[in-house]
Amino acid sequence: MLPSIEERIARELGAHIAQIAAAVRLLDEGATVPFIARYRKEATGGLDDTQLRTLEERLTYLRELEERRAAVLASIAEQGKLTDVLQAEIEAADTKQRLEDLYLPYKPKRRTKAQIAREAGLEPLALALLADPGLTPEAEAAGYVDADKGIADVKAALDGARQILMERFAEDAELVGKLRRHLQDYGMLVSTLQDGKEAEGQKFRDWFAYSEAIREVPSHRALAMFRGRNEGILRLELKLPEDLQETAAAGKAANACEGMVASHWGIRDGGRPGDRWLLDTVRWTWRVKLSLAMELELFNALFERAEDEAIRVFGANLKDLLLAAPAGPKAVIGLDPGIRTGVKVAVVDRTGKLLDTATVYPHEPRNDWEGALRTLAILADRHKAELIAIGNGTASRETDKLAAELIRRFPEAGLSKVVVSEAGASVYSASEFAAREFPELDVSLRGAVSIARRLQDPLAELVKIEPKAIGVGQYQHDVSQSKLAHGLDAMVEDCVNAVGVDLNTASAPLLARVSGLNTSLAANIVSWRDQHGAFPDRETLKEVPRLGAKTFEQAAGFLRIQGGDNPLDASSVHPEAYPVVERILTETGLPVKGVIGNTDVLRRLDAKKFTDERFGLPTVQDILRELEKPGRDPRPEFRTAHFKDGVEDLKDLQPGMMLEGTVTNVTNFGAFVDIGVHQDGLVHVSALSNKFVKDPREVVKAGDIVRVKVLEVDIARKRIALTMRMSDEARPQTAGAAARPSRNARAAQPAKPAGGAMAEALARALRR
């Protein structure tokens, strides 16, 4: 009998059962992960959001397992075939796979050849031949020939007996488990080119003749090969090492798995009359029943592992992007670069409100450079703009030059320019939310607004975009979109609640990500705010339609009110804990404003003195830290990369160049870096450091500024090989040569990663 679900999860997480039981109870009551992690530390023993997300996932899996177990037991019992031994095995099954292995012989199925043979009375023949290889198969089968039962001759009788044994062999749970483990340990994933697909499938050429142990295939390589198979370019097969060598001599098991089937059933070549027939039955069982089924199962398992890893990588990069440092409340000119269609311009004030728009045409075919400069200068002066945000898409470098010229000619404006990621801006522009916000504004101009706002606050702007459209993953289009959405939504929720949200300025999409809230409640909050003005305190939230006590409990601590009636409302101290603050004020004899930020007073206090039955030491310590620096933003300060003048396109790159760039995407095989040429370069994992690197995120993360060296440029394939080890020697490239990244990097080109540099000038602007 298995331990309880709580016990199993506790063992997996290395936690106490009481911690897990408390967390499960809170989740079942509707509490969110951010709320539990932040405000219920006493109950869970301080489980963090990562542990709680894992707990939540395992809880769902194990509960589904228990539901399936009950259904399997009921089904077998209904058939009258549930023995004590079988029931014990089913109750001990600790995975869905093991449970299905045990259920397979009893699972209702279509009439099989084996079932038809049993109905014809051939089961005694099959069991007799299995039990006694000394019997001569043809002689024994002769007694079962019966035309009325569809058994026309000896061959038909033996074929039917073989079908019965094949089904029995293939449905033995212990044998199937052993075969699965052997294939997991020794199976080889073999990729070959489909006939006639060489020209069409050049992007998959690294996999035209490729093999690797299935247990060692990393996520990105697996997804690349599966994509090639789905596009009809590659053929994937699961083989054993001996399958890749000469075929075994006739009369012997062709591979280890056939030998395992034979051994499990006591079948061997002893020179007896029935041995050859039984060994042929084993071979047919493996090749017809087990081999293809095992291949499908292990390929599915490999895909699921690769999928989970791809989603994890996407989530980690998304977190870095969402938690990128904000420029803060500055008036910004947003430029969405374009060539023939012009550069779209949008000016937003310090709160993100749209003030003005325009379209300028500094590039081909109009080349109205001077007119563009005049327009931008007028807008900057009219709206007292401090920053220029430039999208990093097509014509970004050309537009960056325009902004630089504007700053040079009008130094009195005090402008600074910043290149930002425009990933997902077009998705936002065409969204329902953008249409409601700017119904009269052209879609392309909405993109410029988004670019300007994401400089002010990346988190607040990016939450308006479907997470998977931000494009910082590897092969995100190849994985389950529902699973991807679930994982990324959880990451967005954690990021939003880690930072906190200004109740009086946040958009509906941002509010919808707050713990306990949803799209409908967020809309109600904005509607109340529009009708009644700013919320004076957190308590007033309770006046919002359909926002009940439970929702208030979940959300209030993550919502901030700046300059409200209660200074504590600007902090992460939950309203339920305000009585603890009152005791602190009584102890110090100071008003709340005299305590907030007063490090000397707060650090002299003994946290244990303010605990009670409801609020333990972890909560009181959190409160004291928050009072010291109320509403502190966990996001870092800006750092930025300087792009090298004259390096604007792939053709401008030369092996050996030293450049600065911004990490835009981190995958398992390395990091992509924006060096200002409209195509991110790859620093392979082996080139990230002089030390061995297992996980690239140990060295870099999205948004980091790094110094790189150009190793090789492949203009035809639009690939740039970079290194962060300055001692690495560049590989001189001959005309027309194609750079070939190291093996781990060779795969179908990943989706274009998001990214963009943040200008050093921004730091100067912030200091001003």
Secondary structure as GFF3:
##gff-version 3
##sequence-region A 1 768
A	DSSP	alpha_helix	5	13	.	.	.	ID=ss1
A	DSSP	alpha_helix	17	28	.	.	.	ID=ss2
A	DSSP	alpha_helix	33	39	.	.	.	ID=ss3
A	DSSP	alpha_helix	41	44	.	.	.	ID=ss4
A	DSSP	alpha_helix	49	78	.	.	.	ID=ss5
A	DSSP	alpha_helix	84	92	.	.	.	ID=ss6
A	DSSP	alpha_helix	96	103	.	.	.	ID=ss7
A	DSSP	three_ten_helix	104	106	.	.	.	ID=ss8
A	DSSP	alpha_helix	113	119	.	.	.	ID=ss9
A	DSSP	alpha_helix	123	131	.	.	.	ID=ss10
A	DSSP	alpha_helix	137	142	.	.	.	ID=ss11
A	DSSP	three_ten_helix	147	149	.	.	.	ID=ss12
A	DSSP	alpha_helix	154	170	.	.	.	ID=ss13
A	DSSP	alpha_helix	173	186	.	.	.	ID=ss14
A	DSSP	beta_strand	188	193	.	.	.	ID=ss15
A	DSSP	three_ten_helix	202	207	.	.	.	ID=ss16
A	DSSP	beta_strand	209	213	.	.	.	ID=ss17
A	DSSP	three_ten_helix	214	216	.	.	.	ID=ss18
A	DSSP	alpha_helix	219	230	.	.	.	ID=ss19
A	DSSP	beta_strand	234	239	.	.	.	ID=ss20
A	DSSP	three_ten_helix	241	244	.	.	.	ID=ss21
A	DSSP	alpha_helix	256	264	.	.	.	ID=ss22
A	DSSP	alpha_helix	275	284	.	.	.	ID=ss23
A	DSSP	pi_helix	285	290	.	.	.	ID=ss24
A	DSSP	alpha_helix	291	322	.	.	.	ID=ss25
A	DSSP	beta_strand	332	336	.	.	.	ID=ss26
A	DSSP	beta_strand	343	348	.	.	.	ID=ss27
A	DSSP	beta_strand	354	360	.	.	.	ID=ss28
A	DSSP	alpha_helix	369	383	.	.	.	ID=ss29
A	DSSP	beta_strand	387	391	.	.	.	ID=ss30
A	DSSP	alpha_helix	396	409	.	.	.	ID=ss31
A	DSSP	three_ten_helix	411	413	.	.	.	ID=ss32
A	DSSP	beta_strand	416	420	.	.	.	ID=ss33
A	DSSP	alpha_helix	425	429	.	.	.	ID=ss34
A	DSSP	alpha_helix	432	437	.	.	.	ID=ss35
A	DSSP	alpha_helix	443	456	.	.	.	ID=ss36
A	DSSP	alpha_helix	458	462	.	.	.	ID=ss37
A	DSSP	three_ten_helix	467	470	.	.	.	ID=ss38
A	DSSP	three_ten_helix	476	478	.	.	.	ID=ss39
A	DSSP	alpha_helix	481	499	.	.	.	ID=ss40
A	DSSP	beta_strand	501	502	.	.	.	ID=ss41
A	DSSP	alpha_helix	508	511	.	.	.	ID=ss42
A	DSSP	alpha_helix	519	532	.	.	.	ID=ss43
A	DSSP	three_ten_helix	538	543	.	.	.	ID=ss44
A	DSSP	alpha_helix	549	555	.	.	.	ID=ss45
A	DSSP	three_ten_helix	556	558	.	.	.	ID=ss46
A	DSSP	beta_strand	559	560	.	.	.	ID=ss47
A	DSSP	three_ten_helix	567	570	.	.	.	ID=ss48
A	DSSP	three_ten_helix	575	577	.	.	.	ID=ss49
A	DSSP	alpha_helix	578	588	.	.	.	ID=ss50
A	DSSP	alpha_helix	592	595	.	.	.	ID=ss51
A	DSSP	alpha_helix	599	604	.	.	.	ID=ss52
A	DSSP	three_ten_helix	607	610	.	.	.	ID=ss53
A	DSSP	alpha_helix	617	628	.	.	.	ID=ss54
A	DSSP	three_ten_helix	650	652	.	.	.	ID=ss55
A	DSSP	beta_strand	658	667	.	.	.	ID=ss56
A	DSSP	beta_strand	670	674	.	.	.	ID=ss57
A	DSSP	beta_strand	681	684	.	.	.	ID=ss58
A	DSSP	three_ten_helix	685	687	.	.	.	ID=ss59
A	DSSP	three_ten_helix	696	698	.	.	.	ID=ss60
A	DSSP	beta_strand	705	714	.	.	.	ID=ss61
A	DSSP	beta_strand	719	723	.	.	.	ID=ss62
A	DSSP	three_ten_helix	743	745	.	.	.	ID=ss63
A	DSSP	alpha_helix	760	767	.	.	.	ID=ss64
###
